[in-house]
Amino acid sequence: MFKSSLFAVTALATAIAQANDAPAIEEVVTVASLQPIAIEQSGSAITVIDQAYLDSRKALQVIDLLRDVPGLAVSATGVRGSNTDVRLRGAESNHVLVLFDGIEINDASQGDALNWAHLAAADIARIEIIRGPQSALWGSEAVAGVISITSKKAGSEKLQTSFFSEKGSFDTFYSGASIAARGEQFHGRLSVDRISTDGDNIARQGNEKDGYRNSNIHLTSGYTLNENAELGLVLRRTEASNEFDEVDSYVTGLPVDANRETDTRQNFARLQADIDALDGNWKQRVSLSQSKHHNTNYSDNVQGNVNEIRKRQIQWLNTLNLVNNSQQLSLLLERENQDFSARGPLVWGLDPNQDRSLHTNSAALEYRINATEQLTLAGSLRYDSNSDFDSATTRRAEASYRVVEGTRLRASYGTAVKNPTLSERFGTFTNFIGNPDLQPESVESWQVGVDQTVAGVNIGIGYFNSRLDNEINGFVWSDEDSGFTAMNTNGVSRREGVELTFDAELTADLSLQGSYTYTDATQPYVAPTEEIEIRRPRHLGSVSLDWHYSDQLQLLLNTQYNGTSHDQFFPPWPQPSELVTLDDYILVNLTANYNWSPQVQFYARVDNLLNEQYEDVYGFQTLGRGASLGVRIRFDG
């Protein structure tokens, strides 16, 4: 089936590549290089969720938007606030680097997998997703790609304030406010928002609702010292609390109603200075970033495990523009420190109370050249010297070639290394004991694709192939410890697939966009056989239809398809674990926006319009149909 699918899309690409069309507007991205570049100059597959789509969709959380991204699978252990992972192109959830305003926000206390449940969408201006190994630029976490999130900044007005509020099903209340100002030298924006919901029951049986609370405060500011120097500051704090059910380890092996709760505190900060010299041909950026995740678990209102991870980064980036800006040479020097702290009661007689740390010194070099008006080439190397593991060198090469106006070929190759996290090595939690003998994972990957614009329709087709050595399995049962641990898997884990994207302006008022991904992800089982990786649907797809009925009324219909996948079920001892099937499902979402005036907008949103009953993780129920009504008000000073 995979080979026939690849043949079909290749034939389609060959056919449409013979057509010409008007040139598209150049779009600049920041995630594909150490310096901003035009998206057409990258050899990787990139998806951009822009401000216009964010404003139209009115999504509650970022994770609701990521389901539209090619190759990205979502796994939520229940309702809003429940632990939520994303997997890109069949990779692990901790193989995706997440940047928020340039700050690395992966949670190393959770195995470097960010819990996406705590990222609200209200203050987001743009999301860039680049697929394929990016470790040669961004380091260990960027094994499968990078998701870069940019918050809203002060606009052109001297003073602007805004407010929004919505009320919806499951007793959900979401509101926020912001104030922004911009002068000749200073600009700043301060925003706050809060989500509160009673949720629904996660377990298949029972009626206890699992609620969620999330509050955010976010500041972005900048100060122009002179025409060649500027300072920037980002501060963000998140406080969240989610209720969840426990797994019945004695009778069913499934979630049952329980009084369990996790309190989360996140602090992110970044200070940077941008300096231009040599008439703008030498650009420097010095930055200091810090992220801190603090998670406290409660059982029947009694405090249990407390984990905290603090990451600090110092970066110095230099870029030289050479030969009339046709070439760029960038050098990044970086120092990263991580401090891990765990506190809690004894687990099976083991003491979880500990403090661990590690540090990494890195240097990355990138060279880009516009060899001709049609051809762009780039290569990068990164060297990481780690306090706990052997030094590693990763590399990347890419090419982008415009065959004719409207037709572009792209290709990239890259390697990556993922070091085990402190929690995987030393964590001691309920039912989990770390393994200090874990070894780094390594990846080799390549991708090719063609992008075509014809008759107002943009089509992208790509193939990807990845090989992962020493994959870390964090759910290995240890008879010796009577619990789960993490272990390296012998052999090669394979991921390959096809991605198809399209968008079209059907009329002046009607547009259509969508994507489809086929992914084949396997891991070694008993040689020479392979086993399907869990929670990786073979088929993913999405379609969005945007209709501007009038200057005042806009309708957006969004459909997301998640194909059949597998999960691992652990029944009560002594029964062995078993591979179970998760049914496919379709989520239909509808948003209506009505502009009452230039300053006032009313909107309505229905999520899961067809009331689909589905599970991303075996045994964990998700939300059914939900509706919301809201208003947004803006005041310009």
C-alpha positions, 0 to 999 in steps of 0.5 A: 500500500505504501509503495502504491501511494508513493507512486501515485503522489510522485506521478501527480507531482510530475504532472503538475510540475509542468505548469507555470503560475504567478510567483507566490509572496515570499514568506520568511521563517525563523526555524529553518536556519540560524538566521531568518530565511525565505521559506523557499530557500529551505530544503525541509518540509515546513508548515506555518500557522499564521495570525489570520488562521489563528484569529479565524479558528479561535482555538482554545489551546495550541494542541487543537491547532497542531492536529492540522499539521502534516505528520503530527499525531496527538495523544491526550490521556483524557480531557483538557489539562490531561497529559498531552503528547505530540509525535512528529513523523512517527518519532517519540514525543520527546524528539520534538524541540519546542521553542516559545519566543526563542526559549526551549520549553521542553520539560526534562522532568517529564523525559523532555516531552512537553505537556501540551495541555498547558499551552493556551492559544490566546496570546499566540501570533504564529507557529512554525513547524519544521519536520526532519532532524534539526540537531545540527542547528538546535541540539539534542531535542530536535531529533524529529523537528522543531515547533517554534511558537511566537507570541503577539507583540505590540502593534503600530498603535501608540497604545492598544488594549484588548479583552476577550471572554467566552463561556462554553460547555463543561462549564468552561470559562476562558478570558483574558486581557492585554495592553500594548504600547509602541514608541520611537524606541520602546515597545511592550505588551503585557497579557493575562488569560485564564481557563477554567473548566469542570471537564468530564470523566476520564474513566470509562466507568463512573461519573466523577468529572476531572477539572482543569485550571490554567492561568498565564501572564506574559510580557514581551518588550524591546528597547532600541538603543540606536540604529544598530542595537536593540534589547529584547525581554520575554517573561512568562509564568503559567500556573495550572492544576488538573484532576485525573484518574488513577489506573486500577492495577489490581482488577481491570488495568484501566482508569477508575475514578480517583482523587488525583491532581497535579499542580504545575508551575512554569517560568520562562525568561529570555533577555537578548541583545541584537547588534549590527555591524559592518553596514549590517553585514555582521549580525550578532545576538547574545541571549540568556534564557531560562525555563523552569518546570515545577510539578507537584502530585497529590493523592486524596489531597496528600502531597506526593512526588515533587519534581523540578527541572531548571534549564539555563542557556547562554548563546552567542550567535554571529552571522556574516553576509558575504558576496553581496548577501548571496552567502551567509556564514553563521557561528553559534556558541552555547552553554546549557546547564540543567538542574533536576530536583526530586522530592517524595516518599519512599517508593518500594523502599527506594528514596526518590529524594535527589538532586542531579545536574548536567551541562553541555558546551556546544558550537554550531556552524552553518553555511548557506549559499544562493548558488544561482537565482534558482538554487540554494544550498546549505550545510551545518555541523554541530559539536556538543560536549556533554558532562555525562556522555561522549561528545557528539557531532551532528550534521545536516545538508539541504538543497532547494531548487526552483525548476520554473516559476511556481515549481520547487524541488527540495531535499535534506539529509540530517543526523541527530543525537538524543541524550537520555534525560535526568528523569529517565536515568534517575527518576523514581516515581510511582511504578517507574524507576530510572535506569542510569545505564541508558545510552544516547539515541542516534538518528539518520534521516532524509527527505525529498519533496516538490512544491507546485503552484498552479492556477491558484492552487499550492500543492506540496508532496514529500517523502521522508525516511528515518532510522533510529538506533538505541531507541529508549523504551520507557515502559519496560517491565522489570521483575527485579524492581517490580515496576517499569523502567527505561531501556535501550532497544537493540536494533533499528527503529524505522519511520517512513512516509508520504506527506501531501499538502494543498491550499487553494483560493477557490473564490475571492471569499472561499478558500480551502486547505488541507493535508494527508500523511501516511506514516509507517513506524516500527521498532525491533521486536524479536529479530528479524521481526518488527513491531508497530510503534504505539500511538502512531496512526498510519493515516492522518489528515485535515481539511479546513474550509474558510468562507467570508460570507460578508465583510462582517460574517466569516465561517470556518469549518475544520475537519481532522482525521486520525486513523487507526493506531495501536497502544500497549495495555498493561493488565493486572499482574501476572498477565502479560502486556498486550497490543490493542487497537485504537479506532480511527475517528473524525473531529469536525469543528466549526467557528463563526466570527461576526464583526459588530464593529472594527473594535468588537467581534462576537464568535461561536465555536463548536468542537467535535460537532459530530460528538465523536467518542474516541480515545488517544490513549487506551482506556482514557476518555476524551471530550464529546461535543462542546460549544462556546460563545465569546466576544473580543473587544479592542481599544486603540489609543 
